[in-house]
Amino acid sequence: TSQQVAKEIDEYYETCAANVYSGIYLRCEYDLIFQTGWQVIDFVKSLESDLKGYFIQDYEPWFFPMGDKYIDIENSYRLGYKNITIGKWLSHKMMDEFNSPSQYFDFCADLNVYKPLDNVKKENAICYIFQPEKPRRCDVLALKALKLVKEIKKDVKIYVYGSNTDKPIDFEVERLGIIPIEKCNELYNKCVVGLCMSASNPSRIPFEMMAAGLPVVELYRENNLYDFPDDAVLLAEPSCEGVATALIYLLENEEVRSCMSAAGIRYMKDYPLEKGYQQFLNAVDNVLSNNVNEIKNIDKLYKKSPVLPSDEVIKCSKELLKVTEEVRSDSDIKRKIRKIKRKIRSGLGKIKRRLMKFFH
């Protein structure tokens, strides 16, 4: 029922001042209807409304293989709805590729939660947001990178959090699972480097890490070049060797970490959560009043080159690959031996049955 849905929203998020309805049909006329994701494309298209908005939270075609659904979602960006995006990159993409004017609100953080803490002792540790259920978080690439780091820096501690998955990890980590946001902030204060990876629109996590004073490593891809400041974040070549090199560089350079930490705190002071809310509200008001000033150009915020793999990391990667191939080869031999044994046992069994039949 609508009451049950409203109750769950209140319990899971916070009290919602909006009317909440169960079922995809309208109860009255509205001044503005927002599409919020690919799941409701056809529904929103069917609605009669003079004004439709599009709250774009990620580049959703990338969630699917190239095909009908991918193209359908792309075409939803061509419907002429009034776009509001989270972050600058999506607005740039809408304007550059779809000729679709967009407004954006910035990635912000709750500065009452995410902040430096004086009473938390620093560890030689990396924290990694590990969410294998989200392919865009590139967990395979990240784990390979962290394994390289652990191989070279054996004394580093690695915390993984963000999911209760039991997916195997073949090197030493401490699994924290899903933790409260206050514990996230403690973790960011405890560690010296944070790793969060996104192959599509950035996550809020790196911005919360920055607010806590934690230097961040992310992927050097177009989607990350418009919203990250280059003095608080290191963007690495999107390979396990590139990411490992960036992490090791920060582990070995306390002065660089200190500068990045201060830069992150300084940058995020201008982006409290309330600012993002106000930007979104202003954008909605602009849509309702037909006062959308088209942004002509959005510049990249990150100006540095990507961190490239070091010779040390490349060498270590080759050695690990060689060991993996030897283990795989050894496993192949064992599998073949087991197969031969099964055939021998099967053959002996047939001979035994024939002899018993003959003597019987």
PAROFI-915224 format. One record per residue (C-alpha): x, y, z. Coordinates in steps of 0.1 Angstrom, whole numbers, plus 5000, padded with zeros to 4 digits. Layout:
<rs>
XYZ ...
</rs>
This chain:
<rs>
500050005000 501050364997 501250395035 503650095037 505850255010 505850585028 506750415061 509650235045 511050555030 510850725064 512550435081 515250385054 516050745047 514351015067 510851165070 509551245035 507451555031 506151454997 503051244990 503950884984 501950664961 502250294953 501650214916 502650394884 499650614876 498950974884 496451084910 496251444899 497751704875 501351814881 503252124870 506451924864 507151544861 510651404866 512051094850 514650954874 515950644856 515850404827 513150194844 510450454838 511250574803 508050444786 505850534816 507050904816 506750924778 503050814781 502151084806 500351404795 502351694808 503552034795 506752014814 509051714820 512351704837 515051444838 517051384869 520151214855 522251044882 524550834860 525150754823 522750454824 523350314789 526750194803 524849964827 523949734797 525649564768 525449754735 522049664721 518449764722 518249874758 521550074755 520150264725 516650304741 518250474771 520450694749 517350804730 515750904763 518351184764 516951314731 513351364743 513851724751 513251694788 514851954811 517951794825 519351824860 522451614866 524551524896 527951654888 529451854859 530551554837 526951434830 525851784820 528851814797 528051474782 524351574776 525351894759 528251764740 526751434727 523051494727 522751874723 520551864754 520852174777 521552084813 521852224848 523952044874 524452044912 527851964927 528951654946 528751754982 529251595016 527651605050 530351815068 528751735102 529751375096 532751375073 535551575089 538951545105 539051375139 541851445164 541251135185 541850875158 545250725155 546650695119 547650355106 549650265075 546450155058 544350185027 540550175027 538750054996 535050074988 534449714977 531149664959 531449374935 527649384929 528249704910 530349634879 531050004874 533049994906 535749774889 536349544918 538449294898 540849574887 541049724922 541749384939 544549314914 546049654922 545749614959 547349264956 550349434939 550549694966 550449424993 553149234975 555449534974 554449695007 553949395029 553349605061 550449795047 546949715061 544049705037 540449755048 537549675024 534049795032 530749875015 529249535009 528549215029 529649005000 531648685007 533448704974 536948544978 540048774981 543348594977 545448824999 545248965034 542549225040 540249315068 536549295058 534349555075 531149495054 528449765054 529250015082 527450325095 528450665080 530150765113 532250455111 533150555075 534450885088 536550705115 537950475088 538850775066 540650935095 542450615104 543850545069 546450725049 545050655014 541450595001 540650404970 537350434952 536850354915 534150444891 533950374854 530850594851 529650904870 531850954902 530650824935 530051054964 532550844985 535751024973 534251364981 533451235016 536951105019 538351445009 536151615035 537651385062 541151475049 541951145032 543951154999 542050964972 543050744942 540650714913 540650614876 541850854850 538850844827 536851124811 534051074836 536351174864 537951484848 535151734854 534351704891 537651614909 540251884920 543751774910 545351884942 543351644964 542951334942 545351124921 543850974889 545650674877 545850494844 542950254844 545049944848 545949744880 549549854876 548650224872 546350214903 548950024924 551650284914 549450574925 548750404959 552350314965 553450674956 551150814983 552150545008 555850645003 555351025003 554051165036 554551525025 552451474993 549751315014 549751605039 549251855010 546551654994 544751615028 544751985034 543652054998 540751815001 539451965034 539852315020 537952224988 535052045005 534452335029 532752505000 530552194993 528352115023 525351895016 523052195020 524652354990 523752064967 520152074980 519952444972 521552404938 518952134930 516052354943 517352644922 517552424891 513952304896 512752664901 514552764869 512752484850 509352584864 509852944856 511352864821 514453044831 517052784823 520252964812 522052724789 525652654800 527752684769 530852504781 532052314812 535852294817 537752004831 538652054867 541451784868 544351914847 547151664856 548351374835 547451014847 549750824870 551450564849 552750224860 556250224876 558949974866 558849824900 555049754898 555249624862 558049384873 555949264903 552849224881 554848994857 556148794886 552648744900 551248654866 554048394862 553248244896 549548234886 550248064854 552447804872 549647734897 547147714868 549447474849 549947264881 546147254885 545747144849 548246854855 546346754886 543046764868 544446544840 545846294866 542446274883 540746224849 543245934841 542545784875 538845794869 539245624835 541445354851 538945294879 536145284853 538145034831 539044814861 535344814871 534344694836 536944414837 535744304872 532144294861 533044084830 535143834851 532343804876 529843744848 532143484831 532743284863 529143304873 
</rs>
